[in-house]
Amino acid sequence: MLTAALLLAMLPNAPSNLVLARGGRALAPILVHSDATLPERHAAEELALHLRQITGAAFEVRQADELPPGPCIVVGPGPMARAACAPSLEGFGAEELLRQCSNGRLLLAGGRPRGTLYAVYRFLSENLGVRWWAPWATDVPKRATLEIAPFSVRERPAFEYREPFWHCAF
């Protein structure tokens, strides 16, 4: 069993995990393209806020037009997103989203106007375990070291638009 694990670790093309924070220190900046929309910029700020709550690390949100070397988090469907991922981002529906972690990069993108915002919230919920119960009740897990295994999820909602019909929405 140990031999098999060692052999897998030595494979040159074995996917490696992306470390976003270690010991309460951020290791990857959050990048938005210069032509990002307001919802995409808000998505980046929401991600930074929640990553700080999870890890205790201050994640920097930067505007960039090219992918830097090293690990990073790309928020939004701009040219950096196309360079960061294999699947095409063309033809996204308005609410469609892509969450992908590969090659030392995390991509959270979606169709305009709100797809990227949904990608960030789905990542926080599905991948990191954040739970929003009500405006006054949120569960945020705490981890000083945050490591993400490679994954790729593209989603299209079953409904044309979302509307919360509950007391807090009024």
C-alpha positions in Angstrom: 0.0 0.0 0.0 2.8 2.4 0.9 4.7 1.5 -2.3 1.7 2.4 -4.4 1.3 5.7 -2.7 5.0 6.5 -3.2 4.8 5.5 -6.9 1.8 7.8 -7.5 3.5 10.7 -5.7 6.6 10.3 -8.0 4.6 10.4 -11.3 5.5 13.5 -13.2 2.0 14.3 -14.3 0.3 13.5 -11.0 -2.0 16.4 -10.2 -1.0 18.3 -7.0 -3.1 20.1 -4.5 -3.3 23.9 -4.5 -2.3 25.4 -1.1 -4.2 28.7 -0.7 -3.0 29.4 2.9 -0.6 27.9 5.3 -0.3 28.6 9.0 -2.7 31.6 8.6 -0.7 33.2 5.8 -2.3 33.7 2.3 -0.2 32.1 -0.5 -2.3 33.0 -3.6 -3.7 36.4 -4.6 -7.2 36.8 -5.9 -7.2 38.3 -9.4 -9.9 40.1 -11.3 -9.5 41.4 -14.9 -9.5 45.1 -15.6 -12.9 44.9 -17.4 -14.6 42.9 -14.6 -18.2 43.8 -13.9 -19.4 45.1 -10.5 -20.8 41.6 -9.6 -17.5 40.0 -10.5 -15.6 42.5 -8.3 -18.1 41.9 -5.5 -17.5 38.2 -5.9 -13.8 38.6 -5.5 -14.3 40.7 -2.3 -16.8 38.1 -0.9 -14.2 35.4 -1.6 -11.4 37.4 0.2 -13.7 38.0 3.2 -14.7 34.4 3.6 -11.2 33.1 3.0 -10.0 35.4 5.7 -12.7 34.2 8.1 -11.7 30.5 7.3 -7.9 30.9 7.5 -7.2 34.1 9.4 -5.1 35.2 6.4 -5.6 38.4 4.5 -6.1 37.6 0.8 -5.2 40.4 -1.5 -7.6 41.2 -4.4 -5.7 42.5 -7.3 -6.6 43.8 -10.8 -4.5 42.0 -13.4 -4.7 41.5 -17.2 -2.2 38.6 -17.4 -1.7 35.5 -15.3 1.3 35.8 -13.0 3.6 32.8 -12.3 2.7 30.8 -9.3 -0.5 30.0 -7.5 -3.4 32.4 -7.9 -7.2 32.6 -7.8 -8.9 33.9 -10.9 -12.3 35.4 -10.4 -14.4 36.1 -13.5 -14.5 35.1 -17.2 -11.9 37.4 -18.7 -8.8 36.6 -20.7 -7.0 35.3 -17.6 -9.7 32.7 -17.1 -9.3 31.4 -20.7 -5.6 31.1 -20.1 -6.1 29.4 -16.7 -8.4 26.6 -17.8 -8.8 23.9 -20.4 -12.6 24.0 -21.1 -13.9 26.8 -23.3 -15.7 29.7 -21.5 -17.6 30.6 -24.6 -21.3 30.3 -24.7 -21.9 30.7 -20.9 -25.5 31.2 -20.0 -26.3 34.2 -17.7 -26.3 32.0 -14.6 -23.9 29.2 -15.7 -20.7 28.8 -13.7 -17.3 27.0 -13.8 -15.3 26.1 -10.7 -11.9 24.6 -11.5 -8.7 23.9 -9.7 -5.7 22.8 -11.8 -2.1 23.6 -12.5 -1.7 25.7 -9.4 -4.7 27.9 -10.1 -8.2 28.2 -8.9 -10.8 29.5 -11.4 -14.2 30.8 -10.4 -16.1 32.2 -13.4 -19.5 32.3 -14.9 -21.8 34.0 -17.3 -22.8 37.6 -16.9 -24.3 39.2 -14.9 -24.3 36.8 -11.9 -22.6 33.6 -12.8 -19.2 34.4 -11.3 -20.9 35.4 -8.0 -22.7 32.1 -8.0 -19.4 30.3 -8.7 -17.8 31.9 -5.6 -20.7 31.1 -3.4 -20.8 27.5 -4.7 -17.1 27.1 -4.1 -17.4 28.4 -0.5 -20.3 26.1 0.2 -19.4 22.9 -1.7 -15.6 22.9 -1.4 -15.0 24.8 1.9 -18.1 24.0 3.9 -19.4 27.5 4.5 -23.1 27.5 5.4 -25.5 30.5 5.3 -28.6 29.8 7.3 -30.0 33.4 7.5 -28.5 36.9 7.3 -27.7 36.6 11.0 -26.5 33.0 11.1 -23.5 31.7 9.2 -21.2 28.7 9.9 -17.6 29.2 8.7 -15.1 26.4 9.3 -11.7 27.4 10.6 -8.5 26.1 9.1 -5.1 27.8 9.2 -4.0 25.7 6.3 -6.2 25.5 3.3 -5.4 23.0 0.5 -7.6 22.3 -2.5 -7.5 19.1 -4.5 -7.8 19.4 -8.3 -11.4 19.4 -9.6 -13.5 20.8 -12.4 -17.3 21.5 -12.2 -19.4 23.3 -14.8 -23.0 23.9 -13.8 -26.1 25.4 -15.5 -29.1 26.0 -13.2 -32.3 24.2 -13.9 -34.4 27.4 -13.6 -34.1 30.6 -15.6 -33.8 32.8 -12.5 -33.7 32.4 -8.7 -36.0 34.1 -6.2 -35.9 33.4 -2.5 -39.5 33.5 -1.3 -39.0 33.5 2.4 -39.5 36.0 5.3 -36.0 37.4 5.2 -36.4 38.4 1.5 -39.2 40.9 2.2 
